[in-house]
Amino acid sequence: MPQLFDSFTLKSITLRNRIGVSPMCQYSSQDGHASDWHLVHLGSRAIGGAGLVMMEATAVTPEGRITPGDNGIYLDSHIPKLIQITKFIKEHGAVPAIQLAHAGRKAAREIPWASKGSLSSVVAKCKDEWTIVAPSALAFDEGFQVPHALTEMEITEIVLAFKMAAKRALDSGFEFLEIHSAHGYLIHSFLSPISNYRNDRYGGSFENRSRFLLEIIEAIALVWPTHLPVAVRLSCTDWITEGWTLSDSVYLALELKKLGVDLLDCSSGSIAPHIKIPVTKHYQVPLSEEIRNKTGIATAAVGLITDAFEANEIIFTGKADLVFLARELLRNPYWPIQAAQKLNPPQQKPIPVQYLRGF
Ligand SMILES: Cc1cc2nc3c(=O)[nH]c(=O)nc-3n(C[C@H](O)[C@H](O)[C@H](O)COP(=O)(O)O)c2cc1C
């Protein structure tokens, strides 16, 4: 059985180990342009030994940003900085990945620390000018705008925006693409009956609610080369029986596999604020295990994975092909190197030559 430090090949890409940096918004972009912060933040995690370094939810349209500080990939002028970032990640042995996203009815929010700094006026300005969109005109929660319900023509425009973004991602040097279809953002809000009340071909049946995501996958296949992997992050369950369920995810995984999707990144929840998520250690690992075992598609497990031995166990017991870590890698970018020291695998440890004297 594979172990945490065995390599992992998807199409023409080989990761040096099974550890991925989970996408994490940094709210440090200007008009969608990535900054030196991203170069250092993502670059440090490549130096720290991760196999896959995924850039945060990156908006395919300006209205699809969660906040005015979100990263974007809707202009050609976003590309040069991204090239610098992907080049650095590759030079340090990791595969650069990007998560393409549209925030839907959860867009136009404040940068989490805006009230503490000088960004409040920018946020206020953006809120006035920012129309948010969704499958149906239902606000996410109190205090959120009521979104504009997308017309079929507008849905097609967003599908096209994902395609253009995938092309820009390729031109920027990314080698792994993830579509963000989780956490209550636009694509998830089409999938879930909790947020989709449409009665046209994008609402109602499972097939209709899945149509938007499947159209996006088909559109990006026109520009993203067949030798590079595509992943989808799903909220595998809404944690409520009336919502999107794990069996829906299993069925969708089979459809995505048919369309050439290589990996499901198994997250959960966040479609509506009132639903309680049973957050405990490894709580989403069983979602990954079920999808992997029932469909044969590769999966990533994520959520409160912090211990090297436990991460290794998730891999060698076949619960996932990859583990993605988020907050633990904020605390410690060198987690992969330290995990290699603990597990002492037969493979070369991912220590940069510049740092060898420290070990
Ligand atoms: C600061 C921060 C930003 C995040 N941004 C994103 C994001 O851009 N896209 C996404 O799919 N999930 C995002 N997440 C969720 C993480 O990717 C991850 O799924 C979650 O934190 C659970 O993993 P953990 O327990 O290892 O932190 C974010 C989490 C944090 C802490």
The ligand as an SDF file (V2000), in Angstrom:
LIG
                    3D

 31 33  0  0  0  0  0  0  0  0999 V2000
   -7.4370   31.1730    5.8670 C   0  0  0  0  0  0  0  0  0  0  0  0
   -8.2460   30.1240    5.1370 C   0  0  0  0  0  0  0  0  0  0  0  0
   -8.6360   30.3590    3.8300 C   0  0  0  0  0  0  0  0  0  0  0  0
   -9.3390   29.3820    3.1050 C   0  0  0  0  0  0  0  0  0  0  0  0
   -9.6260   29.5950    1.7860 N   0  0  0  0  0  0  0  0  0  0  0  0
  -10.1350   28.5800    1.0460 C   0  0  0  0  0  0  0  0  0  0  0  0
  -10.1890   28.6860   -0.3710 C   0  0  0  0  0  0  0  0  0  0  0  0
   -9.7190   29.6360   -0.9730 O   0  0  0  0  0  0  0  0  0  0  0  0
  -10.7720   27.6580   -1.0440 N   0  0  0  0  0  0  0  0  0  0  0  0
  -11.2540   26.5410   -0.3940 C   0  0  0  0  0  0  0  0  0  0  0  0
  -11.7700   25.6420   -1.0510 O   0  0  0  0  0  0  0  0  0  0  0  0
  -11.1520   26.4040    0.9430 N   0  0  0  0  0  0  0  0  0  0  0  0
  -10.5690   27.3770    1.6550 C   0  0  0  0  0  0  0  0  0  0  0  0
  -10.3560   27.1990    2.9940 N   0  0  0  0  0  0  0  0  0  0  0  0
  -10.6510   25.8660    3.5840 C   0  0  0  0  0  0  0  0  0  0  0  0
   -9.3620   25.0020    3.6050 C   0  0  0  0  0  0  0  0  0  0  0  0
   -8.8720   24.7660    2.3070 O   0  0  0  0  0  0  0  0  0  0  0  0
   -9.6090   23.6570    4.2940 C   0  0  0  0  0  0  0  0  0  0  0  0
  -10.5090   22.9150    3.5280 O   0  0  0  0  0  0  0  0  0  0  0  0
  -10.1400   23.8090    5.7220 C   0  0  0  0  0  0  0  0  0  0  0  0
   -9.4600   24.8280    6.4220 O   0  0  0  0  0  0  0  0  0  0  0  0
  -10.0150   22.5050    6.5060 C   0  0  0  0  0  0  0  0  0  0  0  0
   -8.6590   22.0810    6.5550 O   0  0  0  0  0  0  0  0  0  0  0  0
   -7.7300   22.2910    7.8740 P   0  0  0  0  0  0  0  0  0  0  0  0
   -8.4670   21.6640    9.0300 O   0  0  0  0  0  0  0  0  0  0  0  0
   -6.4500   21.5870    7.5160 O   0  0  0  0  0  0  0  0  0  0  0  0
   -7.5450   23.7660    8.0750 O   0  0  0  0  0  0  0  0  0  0  0  0
   -9.6950   28.1640    3.7400 C   0  0  0  0  0  0  0  0  0  0  0  0
   -9.3260   27.9540    5.0780 C   0  0  0  0  0  0  0  0  0  0  0  0
   -8.5900   28.9090    5.7590 C   0  0  0  0  0  0  0  0  0  0  0  0
   -8.1630   28.6090    7.1840 C   0  0  0  0  0  0  0  0  0  0  0  0
  1  2  1  0
  2  3  1  0
  2 30  2  0
  3  4  2  0
  4  5  1  0
  4 28  1  0
  5  6  2  0
  6  7  1  0
  6 13  1  0
  7  8  2  0
  7  9  1  0
  9 10  1  0
 10 11  2  0
 10 12  1  0
 12 13  2  0
 13 14  1  0
 14 15  1  0
 14 28  1  0
 15 16  1  0
 16 17  1  0
 16 18  1  0
 18 19  1  0
 18 20  1  0
 20 21  1  0
 20 22  1  0
 22 23  1  0
 23 24  1  0
 24 25  2  0
 24 26  1  0
 24 27  1  0
 28 29  2  0
 29 30  1  0
 30 31  1  0
M  END
$$$$
